[in-house]
Amino acid sequence: MQNDSDHFADRGVYIDKVGDPLSGHLFSLEGEKWRKLRAKLTPTFTSGKVKMMFDTVVKCSDDLILEMDKSVESSINIKDILARYTTDIIGNCAFGIECNSLKNPDNEFTRYLMKFFMRGFWKNIQGFFSFIAPNMARFCGVKEVEPDISRFFLKVVQDTVEFREKNNVYRKDFMHLLLQLKNRGKLVDDEKVLDDDNIKREVTLTTNELAAQAFVFFLGAFGTSSTTMAYCLFELASNPEIQERVRQEVNTVFTRYEGEFNYNGIMEMHYMERVINETLRKYPPHPGLNRICTKDYLVPGTDIVIEKGTKVMVPILGVQRDPEYYPDPEKFDPDRFTEVNKNKRHPFTFLPFGEGPRICIGVRFGMMQTKVGLSALLQSYKFSVSSKTKLPLKLDRRSFIMTTEGGIWLDYIKV
């Protein structure tokens, strides 16, 4: 993934930029096309650019608390409401539109997202086929993104792009950064999507390519963050002493910043970060990483050659629950991620975001929205495991993201 990444630079997954335009995103691209796009997109996820979207995330966390307060039940399927929370965030940040998923759970965005993630039997068969034989799948006309989902998201992006370019609209979101790349060829710290002469130039991204990047940003931030927060709250509900310690840290930081959400304050919540990392260790959103060998590779210290074209899997879940690296791996212990303990382990034994040149580009944003959501919830409520939760947790085999059957039900009371 790092030292010999030139041998394993590509994922070897399905992509069809013409017949299935939303598949032409950064996650799937290969070779020089990936390198060029990664270089252009990397500046959109610096801490400064992520900070720009902070107020939008906070607004959605306020809406989350309002919806939690409305519930007449003391139990809630926490994954469901957190999925709506992240939908609202990414709808705002990636597409620049108000989804209102928290207020209206049956909105179009949520319906199409769930349709993409919760696939039926035959769609799973197609997905498996496109994974093991992407070139054959493309030849046979298999679509990674179903046509109705593709039409919906492409229209949303096209309408947003046309409106913003025509009216030179500025919003503090990912879409603004993509529009700058599309029309100006670089990111500029101003509020314009066109150059000073107001001439629109497609310098870097076509509208379809822009849509594909917004789509994968949506998919990545929607599923991984909501699932991580749900598992995190489940573990905190199961370990009340850890929950109380996190709550104390949240309250201390809020007091320091006069009761307001503050980007720097969120970044100062170090114990919460350890709790999130321990959650990601036990429940990585993706249980494995895939790569394809792009040129013959001699495994160091052996006579084994991994031939060009061979697919390689890195078992994240297996590594992160290996007692050799994490003693008593089923135990939830955030102190595994103190600086002292982290330095005792090989760094590549913690891989929820991947590693090397193809590490997740949106890790800062994902951590930020997760911290904001958890801070808002823990400041307002105390959680315990509901009798509705089926224990032990059982993974849902239909889901692309590592999620559970029957949801995660938690009881909560106002604090």
PLY file of the C-alpha trace (Angstrom):
ply
format ascii 1.0
element vertex 415
property float x
property float y
property float z
element edge 414
property int vertex1
property int vertex2
end_header
0.00 0.00 0.00
2.91 2.37 0.50
6.49 1.22 -0.04
5.60 -0.90 -3.08
2.43 0.96 -4.07
3.70 1.34 -7.65
3.07 -2.42 -8.02
-0.43 -2.16 -6.52
-1.54 1.33 -7.55
-5.00 0.34 -8.82
-8.05 -1.24 -7.23
-9.02 -3.26 -10.28
-12.71 -2.45 -9.94
-15.43 -1.78 -12.47
-15.50 1.56 -14.26
-17.39 2.70 -17.36
-17.22 6.48 -17.74
-19.37 6.42 -20.90
-22.13 3.91 -20.22
-22.18 4.38 -16.43
-20.89 7.95 -15.88
-21.21 8.01 -12.08
-18.73 5.11 -11.90
-15.93 7.38 -13.18
-14.94 8.64 -9.75
-11.67 8.86 -7.86
-12.16 5.55 -6.03
-12.32 3.58 -9.29
-9.98 5.46 -11.62
-6.62 3.91 -12.47
-3.13 4.86 -13.55
-2.34 8.36 -14.75
-6.01 9.40 -14.80
-6.24 8.64 -11.08
-2.95 10.41 -10.25
-3.94 13.61 -12.06
-7.41 13.76 -10.53
-6.13 12.89 -7.05
-3.62 15.74 -7.28
-6.35 18.19 -8.28
-8.86 17.02 -5.65
-6.46 16.73 -2.69
-6.54 20.50 -1.94
-10.35 20.32 -1.57
-9.93 18.25 1.62
-7.31 20.25 3.50
-8.18 21.21 7.08
-8.92 24.75 5.88
-11.43 23.59 3.25
-13.07 21.16 5.69
-13.32 23.96 8.26
-15.19 26.00 5.63
-18.03 23.44 5.78
-18.15 23.28 9.59
-21.15 25.60 10.05
-23.23 23.48 7.67
-22.44 20.35 9.69
-23.34 22.12 12.96
-26.68 23.27 11.49
-27.51 19.65 10.63
-26.56 18.53 14.16
-29.02 21.11 15.55
-31.73 19.59 13.33
-30.72 16.13 14.58
-31.34 17.13 18.20
-34.70 18.68 17.29
-35.81 15.41 15.70
-34.55 13.33 18.64
-36.54 15.56 21.00
-39.71 15.04 18.96
-39.67 11.28 19.43
-42.41 10.03 21.74
-40.55 6.77 22.18
-37.66 6.27 24.56
-36.05 3.86 22.06
-34.72 4.69 18.63
-33.05 2.88 15.74
-29.98 5.08 15.95
-28.57 4.01 12.56
-31.72 5.21 10.82
-31.71 8.75 12.20
-27.93 9.07 11.80
-28.23 8.05 8.13
-30.71 10.91 7.69
-28.33 13.26 9.51
-25.41 12.43 7.21
-27.71 12.61 4.16
-28.56 16.21 5.07
-24.89 17.06 5.59
-23.67 15.57 2.33
-26.68 16.84 0.39
-25.68 20.32 1.51
-21.91 19.93 1.12
-21.67 17.78 -2.01
-24.71 18.96 -3.97
-25.50 22.28 -2.34
-29.14 21.52 -1.73
-31.36 21.14 1.33
-32.38 17.47 1.56
-34.42 17.85 4.77
-34.01 14.12 5.33
-34.34 14.48 9.10
-37.74 16.14 8.74
-38.83 14.02 5.78
-37.35 10.49 5.98
-38.94 9.53 2.66
-37.21 12.20 0.58
-35.74 11.31 -2.81
-32.10 11.45 -1.72
-32.59 8.90 1.04
-34.68 6.61 -1.18
-32.06 6.52 -3.93
-29.18 6.10 -1.50
-30.85 3.19 0.26
-31.64 1.65 -3.10
-27.93 1.82 -3.98
-26.70 0.37 -0.67
-29.41 -2.19 0.14
-29.31 -4.36 -2.95
-31.42 -7.37 -3.73
-30.14 -10.86 -4.55
-29.62 -10.34 -8.30
-28.02 -6.93 -7.87
-25.57 -8.51 -5.43
-24.79 -11.19 -8.01
-24.14 -8.46 -10.58
-21.97 -6.59 -8.09
-19.91 -9.72 -7.41
-19.54 -10.32 -11.16
-18.38 -6.73 -11.78
-15.91 -7.08 -8.91
-14.22 -10.29 -10.06
-14.43 -9.54 -13.80
-14.86 -5.78 -14.31
-13.90 -5.79 -18.00
-16.32 -8.61 -18.80
-19.05 -6.89 -16.77
-18.55 -3.69 -18.76
-18.65 -5.67 -22.03
-21.91 -7.31 -20.92
-23.49 -3.96 -20.09
-23.64 -4.43 -16.33
-24.21 -1.13 -14.54
-22.69 -0.39 -11.11
-25.15 2.48 -10.66
-28.67 1.65 -11.78
-29.98 3.92 -14.57
-32.72 5.58 -12.49
-30.23 6.38 -9.69
-27.75 7.71 -12.25
-30.40 9.89 -13.95
-31.50 11.36 -10.60
-28.03 12.36 -9.40
-26.86 13.58 -12.81
-29.91 15.86 -13.09
-29.38 17.23 -9.58
-25.77 18.07 -10.41
-26.55 19.49 -13.86
-29.27 21.76 -12.46
-27.00 22.93 -9.62
-24.06 23.58 -11.94
-26.16 25.54 -14.43
-27.79 27.66 -11.72
-24.55 28.50 -9.93
-22.64 29.28 -13.10
-25.42 31.46 -14.47
-25.83 33.41 -11.23
-22.26 33.09 -9.86
-23.68 31.64 -6.65
-21.33 31.03 -3.72
-21.83 28.49 -0.96
-19.33 27.11 1.50
-19.41 23.55 0.21
-17.64 20.86 -1.79
-19.68 21.71 -4.90
-18.16 25.22 -4.96
-14.67 23.74 -4.92
-15.54 21.32 -7.73
-16.98 24.18 -9.80
-13.77 26.14 -9.36
-11.77 23.15 -10.57
-14.15 22.70 -13.49
-14.19 26.30 -14.67
-10.93 27.79 -13.40
-8.63 24.78 -13.29
-7.59 25.40 -9.67
-8.91 26.32 -6.23
-9.00 30.03 -5.47
-9.82 31.55 -2.08
-12.70 33.67 -3.31
-16.43 33.37 -3.88
-16.34 33.06 -7.68
-16.99 29.99 -9.79
-15.85 31.78 -12.97
-12.75 33.81 -13.77
-12.89 37.61 -13.63
-13.84 37.85 -17.31
-16.91 35.68 -16.46
-16.02 33.27 -19.24
-16.83 29.65 -18.43
-14.00 27.26 -19.33
-14.14 23.50 -18.80
-10.52 23.27 -17.77
-10.34 20.22 -15.53
-13.66 18.42 -15.08
-16.63 17.82 -17.35
-20.06 18.04 -15.75
-20.31 14.23 -15.68
-16.87 13.92 -14.06
-17.85 16.54 -11.50
-21.06 14.60 -10.81
-19.10 11.37 -10.31
-16.85 13.01 -7.68
-19.84 14.49 -5.84
-21.57 11.10 -5.98
-18.67 9.15 -4.47
-18.18 11.83 -1.81
-21.87 11.40 -0.99
-21.60 7.60 -0.84
-18.40 7.62 1.19
-19.47 10.14 3.80
-23.07 8.91 4.06
-22.53 5.24 4.85
-19.24 5.23 6.71
-19.92 8.10 9.14
-23.47 7.13 10.05
-22.46 3.50 10.60
-19.42 4.50 12.67
-21.51 6.81 14.87
-24.14 4.09 15.37
-21.56 1.48 16.43
-19.82 4.08 18.61
-23.03 4.92 20.48
-23.77 1.20 20.86
-20.38 0.66 22.52
-20.80 3.75 24.70
-24.25 2.51 25.73
-22.67 -0.85 26.57
-19.83 0.82 28.52
-21.43 3.61 30.60
-18.16 4.59 32.30
-16.57 5.33 28.92
-19.72 7.18 27.85
-19.52 9.39 30.93
-15.84 10.15 30.30
-16.59 11.26 26.73
-19.52 13.38 27.95
-17.28 15.10 30.48
-14.75 15.93 27.76
-17.52 17.32 25.51
-18.90 19.50 28.32
-15.42 20.73 29.27
-14.67 21.79 25.69
-18.08 23.44 25.27
-17.53 25.40 28.49
-14.13 26.53 27.22
-15.79 27.89 24.06
-18.76 29.50 25.87
-21.23 26.76 24.97
-20.77 27.10 21.21
-19.72 24.57 18.60
-16.24 25.56 17.50
-14.03 23.84 14.94
-10.91 24.12 17.09
-12.85 22.82 20.10
-14.01 19.76 18.18
-10.41 19.08 17.18
-9.40 19.26 20.86
-11.64 16.31 21.81
-8.79 13.79 21.93
-10.49 11.15 24.06
-13.49 11.17 21.72
-11.09 10.62 18.83
-9.69 7.57 20.61
-13.24 6.28 21.13
-13.99 6.75 17.42
-10.75 5.00 16.42
-11.54 2.05 18.68
-14.98 1.88 17.06
-13.36 1.88 13.62
-11.02 -0.88 14.79
-13.86 -3.17 15.87
-16.25 -2.17 13.09
-14.37 -0.94 10.00
-16.97 0.29 7.46
-15.31 -1.83 4.78
-13.97 -5.19 6.05
-11.34 -5.48 3.31
-9.21 -3.49 0.84
-8.73 -4.57 -2.74
-5.80 -3.94 -5.07
-4.66 -5.36 -8.39
-1.04 -6.10 -9.19
-0.01 -3.80 -12.03
3.43 -5.37 -12.61
5.06 -8.59 -11.41
6.04 -8.36 -7.74
8.57 -10.52 -5.91
7.48 -10.83 -2.28
10.55 -9.76 -0.23
12.43 -12.62 1.43
10.66 -15.30 -0.65
10.64 -16.76 -4.13
6.92 -16.00 -4.48
5.96 -13.78 -7.40
2.58 -12.07 -7.49
1.92 -11.87 -11.22
0.57 -8.84 -13.02
-3.25 -8.88 -13.04
-3.55 -10.78 -9.76
-6.12 -9.38 -7.34
-4.98 -8.89 -3.76
-7.20 -8.49 -0.69
-6.08 -6.90 2.57
-8.36 -8.20 5.36
-8.93 -5.07 7.48
-11.35 -6.77 9.86
-9.01 -9.72 10.34
-5.97 -7.54 11.04
-7.83 -5.20 13.39
-9.24 -8.06 15.45
-6.02 -10.05 15.53
-4.98 -10.63 19.18
-1.33 -10.42 18.10
-1.84 -6.69 17.58
-4.87 -6.03 19.80
-5.01 -8.30 22.89
-8.56 -9.25 23.90
-9.81 -7.85 20.57
-13.55 -8.07 21.41
-13.08 -5.69 24.32
-13.87 -2.03 23.62
-10.83 -0.14 24.91
-10.18 3.41 23.61
-6.84 3.50 25.44
-5.44 1.29 22.69
-5.12 4.60 20.81
-3.08 6.65 23.25
0.11 7.88 21.61
2.16 5.46 23.74
0.10 2.42 22.75
-0.12 3.41 19.08
3.67 3.64 18.92
3.96 0.05 20.17
2.12 -1.30 17.10
2.97 -1.45 13.45
1.12 1.56 11.92
-0.46 -0.58 9.21
-2.45 -2.60 11.74
-5.11 0.17 11.72
-6.57 0.50 8.23
-10.20 1.76 8.28
-9.32 4.50 5.77
-6.74 2.50 3.84
-3.13 3.64 3.67
-0.52 4.90 1.26
-1.24 7.06 -1.81
-4.81 5.73 -2.05
-5.77 6.47 1.55
-9.31 7.88 1.84
-9.17 11.48 0.64
-12.10 12.56 2.85
-10.84 11.29 6.21
-10.70 14.80 7.75
-14.27 15.56 6.74
-15.52 12.19 7.96
-13.88 12.60 11.35
-15.22 16.15 11.67
-18.86 15.29 10.97
-18.63 12.24 13.23
-17.26 14.30 16.12
-19.89 17.01 15.67
-22.74 14.49 15.61
-21.50 12.59 18.65
-20.82 15.81 20.58
-24.35 17.07 19.99
-25.91 13.75 21.03
-23.75 13.14 24.11
-24.22 16.69 25.34
-27.99 16.20 25.19
-28.66 12.54 26.02
-27.54 9.49 27.96
-27.77 6.22 26.04
-28.32 2.59 27.01
-28.85 -0.56 24.92
-32.52 -1.25 24.16
-34.08 -4.68 24.52
-35.02 -4.30 20.82
-31.36 -4.71 19.81
-30.59 -8.27 18.80
-27.49 -9.44 20.63
-24.90 -10.42 19.64
-24.91 -8.06 16.69
-25.23 -9.86 13.36
-23.90 -8.40 10.11
-26.30 -7.69 7.25
-24.97 -9.62 4.26
-26.90 -7.46 1.77
-25.11 -4.25 2.68
-21.99 -2.85 0.98
-21.11 -1.12 4.28
-20.54 -3.27 7.38
-23.90 -2.81 9.11
-26.17 -4.96 11.27
-29.41 -6.83 10.77
-32.37 -5.31 12.57
-30.62 -2.03 13.29
-29.12 -0.80 16.54
-31.82 0.23 19.00
-30.85 2.46 21.91
-32.81 3.87 24.85
-32.07 7.50 25.62
-32.94 10.13 28.20
-32.33 13.86 28.30
-29.43 15.02 30.49
0 1
1 2
2 3
3 4
4 5
5 6
6 7
7 8
8 9
9 10
10 11
11 12
12 13
13 14
14 15
15 16
16 17
17 18
18 19
19 20
20 21
21 22
22 23
23 24
24 25
25 26
26 27
27 28
28 29
29 30
30 31
31 32
32 33
33 34
34 35
35 36
36 37
37 38
38 39
39 40
40 41
41 42
42 43
43 44
44 45
45 46
46 47
47 48
48 49
49 50
50 51
51 52
52 53
53 54
54 55
55 56
56 57
57 58
58 59
59 60
60 61
61 62
62 63
63 64
64 65
65 66
66 67
67 68
68 69
69 70
70 71
71 72
72 73
73 74
74 75
75 76
76 77
77 78
78 79
79 80
80 81
81 82
82 83
83 84
84 85
85 86
86 87
87 88
88 89
89 90
90 91
91 92
92 93
93 94
94 95
95 96
96 97
97 98
98 99
99 100
100 101
101 102
102 103
103 104
104 105
105 106
106 107
107 108
108 109
109 110
110 111
111 112
112 113
113 114
114 115
115 116
116 117
117 118
118 119
119 120
120 121
121 122
122 123
123 124
124 125
125 126
126 127
127 128
128 129
129 130
130 131
131 132
132 133
133 134
134 135
135 136
136 137
137 138
138 139
139 140
140 141
141 142
142 143
143 144
144 145
145 146
146 147
147 148
148 149
149 150
150 151
151 152
152 153
153 154
154 155
155 156
156 157
157 158
158 159
159 160
160 161
161 162
162 163
163 164
164 165
165 166
166 167
167 168
168 169
169 170
170 171
171 172
172 173
173 174
174 175
175 176
176 177
177 178
178 179
179 180
180 181
181 182
182 183
183 184
184 185
185 186
186 187
187 188
188 189
189 190
190 191
191 192
192 193
193 194
194 195
195 196
196 197
197 198
198 199
199 200
200 201
201 202
202 203
203 204
204 205
205 206
206 207
207 208
208 209
209 210
210 211
211 212
212 213
213 214
214 215
215 216
216 217
217 218
218 219
219 220
220 221
221 222
222 223
223 224
224 225
225 226
226 227
227 228
228 229
229 230
230 231
231 232
232 233
233 234
234 235
235 236
236 237
237 238
238 239
239 240
240 241
241 242
242 243
243 244
244 245
245 246
246 247
247 248
248 249
249 250
250 251
251 252
252 253
253 254
254 255
255 256
256 257
257 258
258 259
259 260
260 261
261 262
262 263
263 264
264 265
265 266
266 267
267 268
268 269
269 270
270 271
271 272
272 273
273 274
274 275
275 276
276 277
277 278
278 279
279 280
280 281
281 282
282 283
283 284
284 285
285 286
286 287
287 288
288 289
289 290
290 291
291 292
292 293
293 294
294 295
295 296
296 297
297 298
298 299
299 300
300 301
301 302
302 303
303 304
304 305
305 306
306 307
307 308
308 309
309 310
310 311
311 312
312 313
313 314
314 315
315 316
316 317
317 318
318 319
319 320
320 321
321 322
322 323
323 324
324 325
325 326
326 327
327 328
328 329
329 330
330 331
331 332
332 333
333 334
334 335
335 336
336 337
337 338
338 339
339 340
340 341
341 342
342 343
343 344
344 345
345 346
346 347
347 348
348 349
349 350
350 351
351 352
352 353
353 354
354 355
355 356
356 357
357 358
358 359
359 360
360 361
361 362
362 363
363 364
364 365
365 366
366 367
367 368
368 369
369 370
370 371
371 372
372 373
373 374
374 375
375 376
376 377
377 378
378 379
379 380
380 381
381 382
382 383
383 384
384 385
385 386
386 387
387 388
388 389
389 390
390 391
391 392
392 393
393 394
394 395
395 396
396 397
397 398
398 399
399 400
400 401
401 402
402 403
403 404
404 405
405 406
406 407
407 408
408 409
409 410
410 411
411 412
412 413
413 414
